[in-house]
């Protein structure tokens, strides 16, 4: 389970985030490429844009549910 205290600093503020458990598998970037990006220096994913529509939220939830190491969280600040 993702830990908000371990989220990468590159994550934009909001509900979704990626924490330090990320293994750079690319699943989230393939599932929801508009919202997840890769830190080339660090070799991990982070949330670069928060979803706004229900369709966008559904894509991010699909990425969260598919994450093999549960590095995606959805308990960040709503703002």
N, CA, C and O atoms as a Tinker XYZ file with bonds, in Angstrom:
   316  protein
     1  N      0.827000   -1.174000    0.000000    73     2
     2  CA     0.000000    0.000000    0.000000    64     1     3
     3  C      0.879000    1.248000    0.000000    63     2     4     5
     4  O      1.836000    1.346000    0.768000    81     3
     5  N      0.546000    2.190000   -0.863000    73     3     6
     6  CA     1.314000    3.423000   -0.969000    64     5     7
     7  C      1.217000    4.229000    0.328000    63     6     8     9
     8  O      0.195000    4.218000    1.013000    81     7
     9  N      2.295000    4.918000    0.637000    73     7    10
    10  CA     2.365000    5.733000    1.850000    64     9    11
    11  C      2.573000    7.186000    1.452000    63    10    12    13
    12  O      3.577000    7.534000    0.831000    81    11
    13  N      1.619000    8.026000    1.813000    73    11    14
    14  CA     1.690000    9.442000    1.441000    64    13    15
    15  C      2.950000   10.109000    1.994000    63    14    16    17
    16  O      3.431000   11.087000    1.422000    81    15
    17  N      3.483000    9.594000    3.089000    73    15    18
    18  CA     4.704000   10.157000    3.671000    64    17    19
    19  C      5.947000    9.826000    2.856000    63    18    20    21
    20  O      6.996000   10.442000    3.045000    81    19
    21  N      5.836000    8.852000    1.945000    73    19    22
    22  CA     6.966000    8.450000    1.110000    64    21    23
    23  C      6.776000    8.826000   -0.354000    63    22    24    25
    24  O      7.480000    8.306000   -1.219000    81    23
    25  N      5.838000    9.717000   -0.643000    73    23    26
    26  CA     5.588000   10.070000   -2.048000    64    25    27
    27  C      6.744000   10.889000   -2.611000    63    26    28    29
    28  O      7.400000   11.645000   -1.895000    81    27
    29  N      6.975000   10.721000   -3.907000    73    27    30
    30  CA     8.041000   11.457000   -4.580000    64    29    31
    31  C      7.694000   12.941000   -4.623000    63    30    32    33
    32  O      6.525000   13.291000   -4.783000    81    31
    33  N      8.688000   13.822000   -4.483000    73    31    34
    34  CA     8.413000   15.264000   -4.481000    64    33    35
    35  C      7.888000   15.791000   -5.821000    63    34    36    37
    36  O      7.276000   16.858000   -5.866000    81    35
    37  N      8.119000   15.060000   -6.898000    73    35    38
    38  CA     7.649000   15.505000   -8.212000    64    37    39
    39  C      6.126000   15.403000   -8.377000    63    38    40    41
    40  O      5.560000   16.050000   -9.257000    81    39
    41  N      5.464000   14.604000   -7.547000    73    39    42
    42  CA     4.012000   14.477000   -7.641000    64    41    43
    43  C      3.358000   15.847000   -7.485000    63    42    44    45
    44  O      3.704000   16.609000   -6.582000    81    43
    45  N      2.409000   16.154000   -8.375000    73    43    46
    46  CA     1.649000   17.382000   -8.202000    64    45    47
    47  C      0.643000   17.155000   -7.078000    63    46    48    49
    48  O      0.234000   16.023000   -6.819000    81    47
    49  N      0.254000   18.224000   -6.423000    73    47    50
    50  CA    -0.695000   18.124000   -5.318000    64    49    51
    51  C     -2.019000   17.567000   -5.814000    63    50    52    53
    52  O     -2.471000   17.889000   -6.912000    81    51
    53  N     -2.627000   16.736000   -5.001000    73    51    54
    54  CA    -3.925000   16.180000   -5.346000    64    53    55
    55  C     -4.106000   14.775000   -4.815000    63    54    56    57
    56  O     -3.283000   14.261000   -4.058000    81    55
    57  N     -5.195000   14.173000   -5.226000    73    55    58
    58  CA    -5.631000   12.876000   -4.722000    64    57    59
    59  C     -4.633000   11.751000   -5.004000    63    58    60    61
    60  O     -4.333000   10.961000   -4.108000    81    59
    61  N     -4.117000   11.664000   -6.230000    73    59    62
    62  CA    -3.235000   10.556000   -6.617000    64    61    63
    63  C     -1.763000   10.936000   -6.458000    63    62    64    65
    64  O     -1.383000   12.093000   -6.633000    81    63
    65  N     -0.948000    9.941000   -6.126000    73    63    66
    66  CA     0.500000   10.136000   -6.002000    64    65    67
    67  C      1.193000    8.786000   -6.159000    63    66    68    69
    68  O      0.556000    7.736000   -6.073000    81    67
    69  N      2.506000    8.826000   -6.391000    73    67    70
    70  CA     3.332000    7.620000   -6.457000    64    69    71
    71  C      4.381000    7.747000   -5.362000    63    70    72    73
    72  O      4.972000    8.810000   -5.174000    81    71
    73  N      4.607000    6.644000   -4.638000    73    71    74
    74  CA     5.592000    6.696000   -3.556000    64    73    75
    75  C      6.879000    5.961000   -3.939000    63    74    76    77
    76  O      7.035000    5.500000   -5.070000    81    75
    77  N      7.784000    5.865000   -2.983000    73    75    78
    78  CA     9.128000    5.338000   -3.228000    64    77    79
    79  C      9.180000    3.834000   -3.499000    63    78    80    81
    80  O     10.257000    3.301000   -3.768000    81    79
    81  N      8.057000    3.148000   -3.435000    73    79    82
    82  CA     8.039000    1.722000   -3.757000    64    81    83
    83  C      8.093000    1.465000   -5.269000    63    82    84    85
    84  O      8.313000    0.331000   -5.695000    81    83
    85  N      7.895000    2.495000   -6.069000    73    83    86
    86  CA     7.830000    2.359000   -7.529000    64    85    87
    87  C      9.070000    1.646000   -8.070000    63    86    88    89
    88  O     10.201000    1.972000   -7.708000    81    87
    89  N      8.830000    0.667000   -8.944000    73    87    90
    90  CA     9.921000   -0.100000   -9.551000    64    89    91
    91  C     10.108000    0.254000  -11.033000    63    90    92    93
    92  O     10.827000   -0.439000  -11.752000    81    91
    93  N      9.459000    1.330000  -11.483000    73    91    94
    94  CA     9.622000    1.816000  -12.856000    64    93    95
    95  C      9.192000    0.779000  -13.892000    63    94    96    97
    96  O      9.865000    0.593000  -14.905000    81    95
    97  N      8.068000    0.104000  -13.634000    73    95    98
    98  CA     7.606000   -0.953000  -14.546000    64    97    99
    99  C      6.890000   -0.401000  -15.776000    63    98   100   101
   100  O      6.704000   -1.126000  -16.753000    81    99
   101  N      6.485000    0.867000  -15.747000    73    99   102
   102  CA     5.846000    1.548000  -16.872000    64   101   103
   103  C      4.341000    1.290000  -16.989000    63   102   104   105
   104  O      3.696000    1.869000  -17.864000    81   103
   105  N      3.766000    0.444000  -16.140000    73   103   106
   106  CA     2.343000    0.127000  -16.264000    64   105   107
   107  C      1.468000    1.366000  -16.134000    63   106   108   109
   108  O      0.559000    1.558000  -16.942000    81   107
   109  N      1.716000    2.206000  -15.146000    73   107   110
   110  CA     0.868000    3.386000  -14.955000    64   109   111
   111  C      1.008000    4.356000  -16.120000    63   110   112   113
   112  O      0.031000    4.990000  -16.519000    81   111
   113  N      2.204000    4.476000  -16.664000    73   111   114
   114  CA     2.410000    5.401000  -17.790000    64   113   115
   115  C      1.748000    4.881000  -19.053000    63   114   116   117
   116  O      1.337000    5.669000  -19.906000    81   115
   117  N      1.638000    3.571000  -19.182000    73   115   118
   118  CA     0.930000    2.989000  -20.323000    64   117   119
   119  C     -0.583000    3.069000  -20.131000    63   118   120   121
   120  O     -1.319000    3.303000  -21.090000    81   119
   121  N     -1.049000    2.876000  -18.902000    73   119   122
   122  CA    -2.475000    2.864000  -18.601000    64   121   123
   123  C     -3.075000    4.265000  -18.612000    63   122   124   125
   124  O     -4.170000    4.469000  -19.136000    81   123
   125  N     -2.366000    5.225000  -18.040000    73   123   126
   126  CA    -2.870000    6.594000  -17.923000    64   125   127
   127  C     -1.753000    7.587000  -18.241000    63   126   128   129
   128  O     -1.295000    8.314000  -17.359000    81   127
   129  N     -1.317000    7.617000  -19.503000    73   127   130
   130  CA    -0.152000    8.438000  -19.863000    64   129   131
   131  C     -0.345000    9.940000  -19.688000    63   130   132   133
   132  O      0.638000   10.676000  -19.596000    81   131
   133  N     -1.582000   10.408000  -19.641000    73   131   134
   134  CA    -1.812000   11.837000  -19.446000    64   133   135
   135  C     -1.540000   12.278000  -18.012000    63   134   136   137
   136  O     -1.441000   13.474000  -17.736000    81   135
   137  N     -1.420000   11.313000  -17.098000    73   135   138
   138  CA    -1.325000   11.647000  -15.683000    64   137   139
   139  C     -0.045000   11.185000  -15.004000    63   138   140   141
   140  O      0.353000   11.748000  -13.984000    81   139
   141  N      0.601000   10.170000  -15.556000    73   139   142
   142  CA     1.825000    9.652000  -14.965000    64   141   143
   143  C      3.001000    9.923000  -15.897000    63   142   144   145
   144  O      2.894000    9.779000  -17.115000    81   143
   145  N      4.118000   10.316000  -15.304000    73   143   146
   146  CA     5.340000   10.583000  -16.062000    64   145   147
   147  C      6.499000    9.864000  -15.383000    63   146   148   149
   148  O      6.367000    9.356000  -14.269000    81   147
   149  N      7.630000    9.831000  -16.069000    73   147   150
   150  CA     8.823000    9.141000  -15.551000    64   149   151
   151  C      9.906000   10.144000  -15.190000    63   150   152   153
   152  O     10.178000   11.084000  -15.936000    81   151
   153  N     10.511000    9.932000  -14.047000    73   151   154
   154  CA    11.703000   10.675000  -13.673000    64   153   155
   155  C     12.881000    9.928000  -14.283000    63   154   156   157
   156  O     13.256000    8.855000  -13.811000    81   155
   157  N     13.458000   10.497000  -15.328000    73   155   158
   158  CA    14.576000    9.825000  -15.986000    64   157   159
   159  C     15.789000    9.728000  -15.068000    63   158   160   161
   160  O     16.535000    8.751000  -15.126000    81   159
   161  N     15.988000   10.728000  -14.228000    73   159   162
   162  CA    17.133000   10.709000  -13.309000    64   161   163
   163  C     16.947000    9.674000  -12.203000    63   162   164   165
   164  O     17.892000    8.979000  -11.829000    81   163
   165  N     15.714000    9.574000  -11.681000    73   163   166
   166  CA    15.470000    8.689000  -10.549000    64   165   167
   167  C     15.008000    7.298000  -10.930000    63   166   168   169
   168  O     15.150000    6.365000  -10.139000    81   167
   169  N     14.451000    7.135000  -12.137000    73   167   170
   170  CA    13.964000    5.836000  -12.567000    64   169   171
   171  C     12.698000    5.414000  -11.842000    63   170   172   173
   172  O     12.610000    4.294000  -11.340000    81   171
   173  N     11.722000    6.302000  -11.786000    73   171   174
   174  CA    10.438000    6.012000  -11.163000    64   173   175
   175  C      9.358000    6.886000  -11.791000    63   174   176   177
   176  O      9.651000    7.861000  -12.483000    81   175
   177  N      8.121000    6.523000  -11.541000    73   175   178
   178  CA     6.985000    7.299000  -12.035000    64   177   179
   179  C      6.487000    8.241000  -10.954000    63   178   180   181
   180  O      6.738000    8.051000   -9.764000    81   179
   181  N      5.772000    9.266000  -11.408000    73   179   182
   182  CA     5.122000   10.209000  -10.497000    64   181   183
   183  C      3.897000   10.779000  -11.209000    63   182   184   185
   184  O      3.769000   10.655000  -12.427000    81   183
   185  N      3.010000   11.395000  -10.459000    73   183   186
   186  CA     1.805000   12.007000  -11.027000    64   185   187
   187  C      2.155000   13.432000  -11.447000    63   186   188   189
   188  O      2.504000   14.268000  -10.613000    81   187
   189  N      2.057000   13.698000  -12.757000    73   187   190
   190  CA     2.393000   15.041000  -13.244000    64   189   191
   191  C      1.147000   15.880000  -13.516000    63   190   192   193
   192  O      1.242000   17.084000  -13.754000    81   191
   193  N     -0.024000   15.236000  -13.479000    73   191   194
   194  CA    -1.289000   15.957000  -13.671000    64   193   195
   195  C     -2.380000   15.151000  -12.969000    63   194   196   197
   196  O     -2.453000   13.930000  -13.110000    81   195
   197  N     -3.217000   15.845000  -12.219000    73   195   198
   198  CA    -4.319000   15.173000  -11.530000    64   197   199
   199  C     -5.517000   15.052000  -12.470000    63   198   200   201
   200  O     -5.749000   15.935000  -13.296000    81   199
   201  N     -6.274000   13.969000  -12.348000    73   199   202
   202  CA    -7.466000   13.800000  -13.193000    64   201   203
   203  C     -8.568000   14.771000  -12.782000    63   202   204   205
   204  O     -8.659000   15.171000  -11.621000    81   203
   205  N     -9.398000   15.143000  -13.746000    73   203   206
   206  CA   -10.499000   16.062000  -13.447000    64   205   207
   207  C    -11.862000   15.459000  -13.764000    63   206   208   209
   208  O    -12.841000   15.759000  -13.080000    81   207
   209  N    -11.941000   14.622000  -14.779000    73   207   210
   210  CA   -13.224000   14.011000  -15.145000    64   209   211
   211  C    -13.309000   12.602000  -14.560000    63   210   212   213
   212  O    -12.305000   12.035000  -14.128000    81   211
   213  N    -14.505000   12.054000  -14.553000    73   211   214
   214  CA   -14.677000   10.686000  -14.052000    64   213   215
   215  C    -13.897000    9.694000  -14.915000    63   214   216   217
   216  O    -13.331000    8.728000  -14.402000    81   215
   217  N    -13.870000    9.934000  -16.216000    73   215   218
   218  CA   -13.107000    9.057000  -17.117000    64   217   219
   219  C    -11.619000    9.077000  -16.762000    63   218   220   221
   220  O    -10.958000    8.039000  -16.754000    81   219
   221  N    -11.104000   10.273000  -16.469000    73   219   222
   222  CA    -9.699000   10.408000  -16.075000    64   221   223
   223  C     -9.431000    9.689000  -14.752000    63   222   224   225
   224  O     -8.423000    9.000000  -14.600000    81   223
   225  N    -10.345000    9.860000  -13.805000    73   223   226
   226  CA   -10.207000    9.198000  -12.504000    64   225   227
   227  C    -10.211000    7.685000  -12.691000    63   226   228   229
   228  O     -9.435000    6.972000  -12.056000    81   227
   229  N    -11.087000    7.203000  -13.563000    73   227   230
   230  CA   -11.158000    5.759000  -13.829000    64   229   231
   231  C     -9.839000    5.230000  -14.385000    63   230   232   233
   232  O     -9.408000    4.137000  -14.017000    81   231
   233  N     -9.194000    5.997000  -15.271000    73   231   234
   234  CA    -7.892000    5.570000  -15.814000    64   233   235
   235  C     -6.839000    5.512000  -14.714000    63   234   236   237
   236  O     -6.043000    4.575000  -14.661000    81   235
   237  N     -6.833000    6.509000  -13.841000    73   235   238
   238  CA    -5.858000    6.520000  -12.741000    64   237   239
   239  C     -6.133000    5.377000  -11.766000    63   238   240   241
   240  O     -5.198000    4.770000  -11.243000    81   239
   241  N     -7.398000    5.085000  -11.521000    73   239   242
   242  CA    -7.739000    3.962000  -10.642000    64   241   243
   243  C     -7.314000    2.635000  -11.260000    63   242   244   245
   244  O     -6.876000    1.728000  -10.552000    81   243
   245  N     -7.445000    2.522000  -12.581000    73   243   246
   246  CA    -6.989000    1.304000  -13.266000    64   245   247
   247  C     -5.480000    1.135000  -13.084000    63   246   248   249
   248  O     -4.996000    0.029000  -12.846000    81   247
   249  N     -4.744000    2.243000  -13.199000    73   247   250
   250  CA    -3.296000    2.195000  -12.984000    64   249   251
   251  C     -2.986000    1.811000  -11.540000    63   250   252   253
   252  O     -2.099000    0.994000  -11.292000    81   251
   253  N     -3.707000    2.394000  -10.589000    73   251   254
   254  CA    -3.507000    2.092000   -9.178000    64   253   255
   255  C     -3.742000    0.612000   -8.911000    63   254   256   257
   256  O     -2.930000   -0.044000   -8.259000    81   255
   257  N     -4.851000    0.094000   -9.415000    73   255   258
   258  CA    -5.205000   -1.303000   -9.169000    64   257   259
   259  C     -4.256000   -2.279000   -9.854000    63   258   260   261
   260  O     -4.087000   -3.407000   -9.391000    81   259
   261  N     -3.633000   -1.852000  -10.959000    73   259   262
   262  CA    -2.713000   -2.722000  -11.680000    64   261   263
   263  C     -1.279000   -2.652000  -11.211000    63   262   264   265
   264  O     -0.462000   -3.489000  -11.596000    81   263
   265  N     -0.956000   -1.677000  -10.392000    73   263   266
   266  CA     0.427000   -1.494000   -9.939000    64   265   267
   267  C      0.902000   -2.731000   -9.179000    63   266   268   269
   268  O      0.308000   -3.100000   -8.166000    81   267
   269  N      1.973000   -3.378000   -9.661000    73   267   270
   270  CA     2.416000   -4.632000   -9.045000    64   269   271
   271  C      3.007000   -4.478000   -7.643000    63   270   272   273
   272  O      3.097000   -5.457000   -6.902000    81   271
   273  N      3.408000   -3.262000   -7.272000    73   271   274
   274  CA     3.998000   -3.054000   -5.940000    64   273   275
   275  C      3.170000   -2.095000   -5.083000    63   274   276   277
   276  O      3.613000   -1.669000   -4.016000    81   275
   277  N      1.980000   -1.760000   -5.550000    73   275   278
   278  CA     1.067000   -0.867000   -4.817000    64   277   279
   279  C      1.726000    0.469000   -4.456000    63   278   280   281
   280  O      1.597000    0.954000   -3.333000    81   279
   281  N      2.434000    1.053000   -5.429000    73   279   282
   282  CA     3.131000    2.316000   -5.191000    64   281   283
   283  C      2.271000    3.529000   -5.485000    63   282   284   285
   284  O      2.707000    4.654000   -5.240000    81   283
   285  N      1.064000    3.343000   -6.001000    73   283   286
   286  CA     0.174000    4.451000   -6.319000    64   285   287
   287  C     -0.850000    4.588000   -5.208000    63   286   288   289
   288  O     -1.496000    3.619000   -4.811000    81   287
   289  N     -0.984000    5.809000   -4.713000    73   287   290
   290  CA    -1.953000    6.075000   -3.657000    64   289   291
   291  C     -3.044000    7.004000   -4.147000    63   290   292   293
   292  O     -2.843000    7.769000   -5.091000    81   291
   293  N     -4.199000    6.938000   -3.503000    73   291   294
   294  CA    -5.298000    7.840000   -3.862000    64   293   295
   295  C     -5.851000    8.542000   -2.632000    63   294   296   297
   296  O     -7.030000    8.894000   -2.588000    81   295
   297  N     -5.001000    8.744000   -1.640000    73   295   298
   298  CA    -5.435000    9.410000   -0.422000    64   297   299
   299  C     -4.726000   10.726000   -0.182000    63   298   300   301
   300  O     -4.614000   11.187000    0.954000    81   299
   301  N     -4.247000   11.332000   -1.265000    73   299   302
   302  CA    -3.591000   12.624000   -1.148000    64   301   303
   303  C     -4.619000   13.730000   -0.956000    63   302   304   305
   304  O     -5.823000   13.475000   -0.949000    81   303
   305  N     -4.147000   14.933000   -0.802000    73   303   306
   306  CA    -5.032000   16.080000   -0.636000    64   305   307
   307  C     -5.889000   16.273000   -1.870000    63   306   308   309
   308  O     -5.413000   16.088000   -2.989000    81   307
   309  N     -7.119000   16.635000   -1.688000    73   307   310
   310  CA    -8.030000   16.846000   -2.812000    64   309   311
   311  C     -7.683000   18.102000   -3.593000    63   310   312   313
   312  O     -8.111000   18.246000   -4.738000    81   311
   313  N     -6.924000   19.008000   -3.009000    73   311   314
   314  CA    -6.588000   20.271000   -3.679000    64   313   315
   315  C     -5.238000   20.194000   -4.325000    63   314   316
   316  O     -4.789000   21.164000   -4.935000    81   315
